[in-house]
Amino acid sequence: MVKFWHLSYNFFMKRIFITLIIICAALTSSCYGFTFPNKKNEVQEQTDVKSQQARVLYAQNDIDGALKILSKKAEEERTAQDWLIIGNIMQDKEKINEAVYMFSQSVNKDPKFYKAHYNLGYIYLSQNKPNMAITEFKQVVKYKPDFSYGYYNMGCAYLKLNKYSTAKYYFFKALDLKANEPDVYYNLAYTFKMLGKEKQAQSYLDLYNKMMESHEL
């Protein structure tokens, strides 16, 4: 059995957004303090305020409030982060097709935005579309080469394709980057088993079981 460990950016965003908003507010104050106001700046400031309000509401789990604010922004004014939040909300509401569209729009806005690539890849992986998932995860590690879970999920995608040696490579890349999650060891055990290396498989299975026991304490 192949186990997939999901790390969505919903989790990261809800934990750090409040801090980020405080920092951004301070930076905005210092940046705009000595500029002369004009219509363009006013529109930009209003747009930023909407984004910040939506992020705070999202961090507070008020996803409907966040969606209401972002829905009022014109599409051409939405940032890649705005599209990502809307995509996460659609995913929370189990509207997967809508989530894919929103994440795709986020990528269109900023092709280097690895978070949107990651969430797209995870959806494709869940939909049993490993080749499409790999395409997205390759973009993740291209633009965020130290992001361990991009490598881990790429390994999971290669497992679905029965490419065990390639999967093993990416699981070890994840471990090198401190992806110290039990499921990494579980999938390494599975990979070695499928490669006919029973001793290594048992070794990683033992590590997995030990980690699970420590988590239960």
VENDARA-V648912 format. One record per residue. N is the residue number from 0. SS is DSSP state (2 for helix, 1 for strand, 0 for the rest). PSI is psi in radians with two decimals (none if undefined). D_FIRST is the distance of its C-alpha to the first C-alpha in Angstrom with 2 decimals. Layout:
N,SS,PSI,D_FIRST  N,SS,PSI,D_FIRST
This chain:
0,0,2.25,0.00  1,0,2.24,3.79  2,0,2.39,6.35  3,0,2.20,9.79  4,0,2.08,12.92  5,0,2.16,15.86  6,0,1.65,19.30  7,0,2.71,21.80  8,2,-0.09,25.43  9,2,-0.81,26.42  10,2,-0.88,25.79  11,2,-0.78,27.85  12,2,-0.70,30.57  13,2,-0.45,31.24  14,2,-0.55,31.72  15,2,-0.16,34.03  16,2,-0.70,35.91  17,2,-0.76,38.72  18,2,-0.75,39.53  19,2,-0.68,39.42  20,2,-0.71,41.73  21,2,-0.78,44.23  22,2,-0.80,44.24  23,2,-0.68,44.53  24,2,-0.72,47.36  25,2,-0.74,49.23  26,2,-0.72,48.80  27,2,-0.72,49.90  28,2,-0.78,52.98  29,2,-0.59,54.00  30,2,-0.68,53.37  31,2,-0.04,55.31  32,0,-0.53,58.00  33,0,0.36,60.54  34,0,2.63,59.92  35,0,2.28,62.17  36,0,2.46,60.45  37,0,3.03,60.24  38,2,-0.71,58.57  39,2,-0.79,55.64  40,2,-0.69,54.91  41,2,-0.74,55.20  42,2,-0.75,52.64  43,2,-0.74,50.24  44,2,-0.73,50.75  45,2,-0.72,50.16  46,2,-0.76,46.96  47,2,-0.68,45.74  48,2,-0.76,46.67  49,2,-0.77,44.62  50,2,-0.75,41.55  51,2,-0.74,42.10  52,2,-0.75,42.64  53,2,-0.70,39.44  54,2,-0.70,37.45  55,2,-0.80,39.03  56,2,-0.70,38.28  57,2,-0.71,34.65  58,2,-0.48,34.37  59,0,0.17,35.87  60,0,0.29,33.28  61,0,1.30,36.07  62,2,-0.54,34.11  63,2,-0.69,36.63  64,2,-0.74,39.48  65,2,-0.74,37.87  66,2,-0.68,37.17  67,2,-0.75,40.76  68,2,-0.83,42.20  69,2,-0.49,40.15  70,2,-0.38,40.82  71,0,-0.23,44.50  72,0,2.40,44.18  73,0,2.51,45.04  74,2,-0.67,42.11  75,2,-0.30,43.99  76,2,-0.21,44.44  77,0,2.39,40.80  78,0,2.95,39.26  79,2,-0.64,35.80  80,2,-0.66,35.00  81,2,-0.84,36.44  82,2,-0.66,34.22  83,2,-0.77,31.16  84,2,-0.78,32.14  85,2,-0.73,32.70  86,2,-0.74,29.31  87,2,-0.67,27.69  88,2,-0.75,29.78  89,2,-0.67,28.76  90,2,-0.71,25.08  91,2,-0.61,25.98  92,0,0.10,27.66  93,0,0.53,24.65  94,0,1.36,26.93  95,2,-0.71,24.46  96,2,-0.71,26.83  97,2,-0.67,29.54  98,2,-0.77,27.38  99,2,-0.75,26.64  100,2,-0.79,30.39  101,2,-0.74,31.33  102,2,-0.64,29.05  103,2,-0.70,30.45  104,2,-0.64,33.92  105,2,-0.76,33.19  106,2,-0.68,32.31  107,2,-0.63,35.43  108,2,-0.69,37.48  109,0,1.66,36.16  110,0,-0.32,34.11  111,0,0.11,33.45  112,0,1.63,31.97  113,2,-0.46,28.56  114,2,-0.72,27.46  115,2,-0.70,27.75  116,2,-0.73,25.94  117,2,-0.83,23.04  118,2,-0.59,22.82  119,2,-0.80,23.18  120,2,-0.71,20.35  121,2,-0.72,18.03  122,2,-0.80,19.14  123,2,-0.65,18.68  124,2,-0.75,15.10  125,2,-0.49,14.51  126,0,0.16,16.49  127,0,0.77,14.42  128,0,1.19,17.43  129,2,-0.62,16.18  130,2,-0.71,19.64  131,2,-0.65,21.43  132,2,-0.77,19.20  133,2,-0.71,19.95  134,2,-0.76,23.60  135,2,-0.74,23.68  136,2,-0.51,21.87  137,2,-0.62,24.35  138,2,-0.64,27.09  139,2,-0.94,25.68  140,2,-0.33,25.85  141,2,-0.80,29.11  142,2,-0.24,30.84  143,0,1.27,29.10  144,0,-0.22,28.24  145,0,0.22,27.71  146,0,1.76,25.03  147,2,-0.61,21.99  148,2,-0.29,19.48  149,2,-0.75,20.62  150,2,-0.72,19.43  151,2,-0.86,16.11  152,2,-0.48,15.29  153,2,-0.68,16.77  154,2,-0.72,14.33  155,2,-0.68,11.43  156,2,-0.71,13.60  157,2,-0.52,14.13  158,2,-0.72,10.51  159,2,-0.46,10.69  160,0,0.08,13.85  161,0,0.47,12.56  162,0,1.39,15.16  163,2,-0.67,13.75  164,2,-0.71,17.16  165,2,-0.72,17.86  166,2,-0.77,14.64  167,2,-0.76,15.59  168,2,-0.81,19.05  169,2,-0.54,18.21  170,2,-0.71,16.08  171,2,-0.59,19.16  172,2,-0.71,21.41  173,2,-0.76,19.80  174,2,-0.66,20.37  175,2,-0.50,23.89  176,0,0.38,24.56  177,0,0.56,23.65  178,0,1.31,20.28  179,0,1.08,19.94  180,0,2.49,16.93  181,2,-0.68,14.42  182,2,-0.41,11.38  183,2,-0.76,13.12  184,2,-0.66,13.09  185,2,-0.83,9.47  186,2,-0.50,8.68  187,2,-0.72,11.74  188,2,-0.79,10.68  189,2,-0.75,7.68  190,2,-0.82,10.42  191,2,-0.62,13.03  192,2,-0.78,11.32  193,2,-0.39,11.11  194,0,0.00,14.67  195,0,0.34,15.74  196,0,1.44,16.74  197,2,-0.66,15.83  198,2,-0.85,18.33  199,2,-0.65,17.14  200,2,-0.80,13.50  201,2,-0.64,14.90  202,2,-0.82,17.19  203,2,-0.52,14.77  204,2,-0.66,12.68  205,2,-0.73,16.17  206,2,-0.72,17.01  207,2,-0.84,14.08  208,2,-0.67,15.15  209,2,-0.74,18.73  210,2,-0.68,18.32  211,2,-0.67,16.74  212,2,-0.73,19.68  213,2,-0.54,22.17  214,2,-0.50,20.98  215,2,-0.27,21.61  216,0,none,25.13
